[in-house]
Amino acid sequence: MALTPEKKVKNAVAKILDEYGAYYFYPATGGFGRSGVPDIIVCFKGHFIGIECKAKKNTPTALQLRELQNIIIAGGDTVVVNEDNIDVVRSILDATF
C-alpha cells in the first residue's frame, strides 16, 4: 500500500526523533482520544514538543491551532512541518538542553 504524503512526513520526523533518542508517540484522536492534538507528541531532555505534520501546502485546522497554542501556553514547544521545512525538527532538538 502506498504511503500518503502526510505519512511520508510523519515517517521522516520519526526517523529524526529516533536518531536523537527522543521519546515520542502518535496520540489517538478518534473514539476516546482528543481531537486537534498534534500528530506526534515528543519528550526530549525533559522538554515537551508537539509536532503537527502536513503535506504540501496544507495548513492546520482551527482546532489544531488551538491545541498548539495551548501547548505553548503550558510551556512546551510546537512546530508544523511539511516536506519543505522538516529540518526544523533537528533545530528544535539541537536547541533543547
TORDO-595828 format. One line per 8 residues: their letters; for each residue z, y, x of C-alpha. Coordinates in steps of 0.05 Angstrom, whole numbers, always signed. Each point is the difference from the previous one (the first is absolute). Last residue first. Layout:
BEGIN
a = Z,Y,X | ... .
//
This chain:
BEGIN
ftadlisr = +533,+427,+385 | -59,+6,-47 | -56,+43,+28 | -39,-61,+25 | +6,-31,-70 | -26,+63,-33 | -58,+6,+49 | -18,-74,-7 .
vvdinden = -4,+8,-76 | -43,+63,+12 | -50,-47,+32 | -23,-20,-71 | -33,+67,-11 | -73,-16,-17 | +8,-69,-32 | +52,+26,-48 .
vvvtdgga = +72,+21,+6 | +51,+38,-43 | +64,+12,+39 | +73,+3,-17 | +63,+14,+39 | +71,-10,-23 | +57,+50,-11 | +14,-10,-74 .
iiinqler = -43,+60,-18 | -57,-31,+40 | +7,-65,-39 | +1,+38,-66 | -65,+36,+21 | -35,-67,+12 | +24,-24,-69 | -26,+63,-34 .
lqlatptn = -67,-6,+37 | -7,-72,-24 | +12,+22,-72 | -50,+57,+6 | -51,-50,+27 | -15,-5,+74 | -70,+16,+25 | -64,-40,+8 .
kkakceig = -50,+27,+51 | -13,-66,+35 | +54,-51,-14 | +72,+17,-11 | +65,-26,+29 | +67,+32,-16 | +51,-9,+55 | +74,+13,-12 .
ifhgkfcv = +43,+7,+63 | +75,-10,+8 | +29,+9,+70 | +51,-47,+30 | -43,-16,+61 | -57,-17,-47 | +9,-15,-73 | -64,-3,-40 .
iidpvgsr = -20,-4,-73 | -74,-13,-11 | -41,+15,-62 | +41,+61,-19 | +41,-3,-65 | -38,+29,-59 | +23,-52,-50 | +66,-36,+11 .
gfggtapy = +3,-75,+0 | +28,-45,-55 | -68,-14,-30 | -50,+35,+44 | +11,+40,+64 | +24,-53,+49 | +16,+30,+67 | -43,-17,+62 .
fyyagyed = +47,-10,+58 | +17,+28,+68 | +45,-9,+61 | -32,+30,+61 | -14,-41,+63 | -47,+53,+27 | -61,-46,+3 | +18,-27,-68 .
likavank = +0,+70,-30 | -69,+12,+30 | -27,-65,-29 | +32,+16,-67 | -37,+68,-1 | -66,-35,+13 | +14,-51,-55 | +17,+55,-49 .
vkkeptla = -64,+37,+17 | -41,-63,-10 | +36,-11,-66 | -22,+69,-22 | -74,-16,+14 | +7,-64,-41 | -2,-65,+39 | -54,-51,-14 .
m = +19,-68,-27 .
//
